[in-house]
C-alpha cells in the first residue's frame, strides 16, 4: 500500500497540489467578496481574467438587497461574486457553488445537457422573452419528452448589459440545488428573486 501511495504521489502530486490550491482560492474568493461571511447567494461568471470591480459589486449588492433573504442569519444581505477561470469552471459544476452562473456559449454547450441547470421556460414566458433565434439555450435532456430553455441570452437582459457583460455569446443560467437542505432551497429562491429584479431594472432588451 505504501508503495502504491508513493507511486501515486510521484506521478500525480502536481495535480493534487493544483487541486488544493484551486479549492483554497475559491473559498477565499467567496469569503472575501462577501465581507468575510458566507453570501446569501453567489453569482459565478466565466471570465477571461477580468473581474467585476469592487465599486460595481457594492452597487449590485445595494440594488438586490431589498429582494433577497438573509439565509445565513447573519443580519446581512450579501451577494458573492465568483470569477470562473480555467479549471475553476470544472470545479464549479462538480460541487456546490454559485446559484446563478454567467457563461460563454462554449461553456453552456458543454454543461447544459448534464443536468446542472434549471429550466427557465416559465421565466422566459412571464417576461415575454423570445428565444426562438437562440436554439443554443434549448435542449431536451435524456429521459425528457420536451425541449426546455436552460439559459437566457445576456443580450435580453439590460441589467447585465449595463453592468458590462458581453452582449453576444454569453448567457445566464440558474444552477440546480446541489443539496436538498433548507439553505440550498433559500439560496435558490434568492436566485429567482435576483433574476426578477434584473428584469425590473429596464425590462427586456429588444434584440
N, C-alpha and C positions, 0 to 999 in steps of 0.2 A: 504493500500500500504506500509506504513511504517513497519507494522508487517511482511509483506512478504519479504521486503528487509532485515529486521533484521534476519529473519529465514535463508534467503539465505546466508547472511554473516556468520552466525553462523556455518552453515554446509559446506560452500564452501570457506571460507576465505583463507584456506591454498592453495587451487588450484589457487585462484586469485593471491595471493602473489607470488607463484612459477611462474605463467604465466608472471607476470610483470617483475620479476627478469630475466627470460629467455629472454624476449624481450629486456630488457636493456642490458643484457650481449651480445646478438647477435649484437646489434647496436654498442656497444663498441668495440667488436672484429673487426667488419668490418672497423670502423673508424681508430682504432689504427693500424691495419695491413696494411693500405694503406697510412700511414703517415699523418693522420688527414683529408684526403679528401675522398670523395666517389670514389671507384675504377672504372676504365673503364670496368672492367669485374671481376666477382667474381668466385672463384673456391671453391666449398664446398666439403669436404671429410669426409666420415664416418670413425671414428677412435675409437680405444679402449682406448683413453686417450693420445696417442702420438700425437704430433703436428709437423708440418714442422718447422725446425729450422730457425731462423731469417736470417742466412747466406744463407741458401738454398732459402729462399724467395727472397732475393736480387738477387741471381744468376738467378733464374727463371724470375724475372722481367726484368733483362738485356737481357735475351735471347728472350723474346717476345715483348719487347718494339718497335722493328722495324716493327712489323706487325699489332699491334693493333692501333686503332684510339683513339684520345683524345675526348671521347664522352661527357665529362662534361665541356670541355673548360677551364680547369684549368692550361693549359700549361704543364701538366704532363701526362705520360702514366704509369698507375699503375694497377697491379693485386691485388685483395684482396683474402685472404685465410681464409676460414671459417671452422673450425673443427666442425663436427656434431656429438654430443654425446647425448645419451639418448633421452629425449623429444625434444631436438633441431632438431632431424631428422624429426619428425612430423611437427614441425613449418616450416621447410624449404619447405616442399611440400604442405603447405597450404597457402603460401604467396609468394610475390615477393622476390626471393632470388638469389642464385647463378645461373650463366648461364651454367657452367659446373659442374657436380657433379660426384664424385668418390665414388662408393658404393660397399658394400659387396653383395654377392649373395642373402642373405635373404632380404635385403632392396630392391634390384632390383625386386625380385618376388612380393613383397608387392605393389610396386608402378608402375610397367611397364604397367599394364593394366588399370591404372587410367587416362591415357591421359596426364601425366605430362612430358613425354619425347618425343623428336622429333625423327622421323625415320631417321636412318643413313645408309640406303641402298646405297645411292649414294657415301658416303664416303668410305664404305667398298669396293664397286665396283671399285672406282677410284684408290684405293691403293692395290687392289688385296688381300684383307683380306678374308680368307676362314673361315667362322664361322659355317661351316657345322657340326662340332663337338661340337658346343656350342648352342644347342637349347634353353638354358635358356635366351639368349639375344633376342629371337624372340617371336613375339606374333601377334595375329590377334584381334584387338580391336573390341568392339561391333559396328556394323554398317559398318565394313570394309569387303571387299571381299578378300583381300590378306593379307598374313603374312608379317610383316616388322621387320627389325632389329632395336632395340631400345637401344642397348648399345654395346660397343666394349670391349672385354676382355683385361684386363691390360697386360696379357701375350703377346699380339700382339703389344704393344706399348713400344719400347725400352726406350724412354724418361722417362716414368713413372717407369719402372723397375729400371733404373739407379738412379732415384730420391729416390728409396727405398720403393715404394708402393708394396703391395703383388702381387705375380705372379699368385696365384691361387684364384679362387672365389672372384675376385674383378673386377670392371667394370667402364668404363667411359660412361656417358650419357650427353646429352645436353637438358637442360630444354626448354620447350615451352615458348614463350613470355607470361608472366603473364598479362601484359598490352599491348595495341596496340598503344603505343606512339612512337615518334621518338627515345627517349632514349633507350627504350626496343629493338627496331629494331637494333640500333647501337651496343648495347651490344651483341645481338645475332650474329651479323656479326663478332664481335670480337671473339666470342666463336669459330666460324668456322676457323677464321684466326689462332687462337691458336692451334686448332686441326691439321690444315695443317702443321704448324711449328713443331709440335711434330713429324710428320712423316718425315719431312726434317732432323730431328736430326740424325737418323741412319737407317731410313727406317722402314720396318715392321719386327718384330721379327718372326722368323720361328719356331713356336712351334706346 
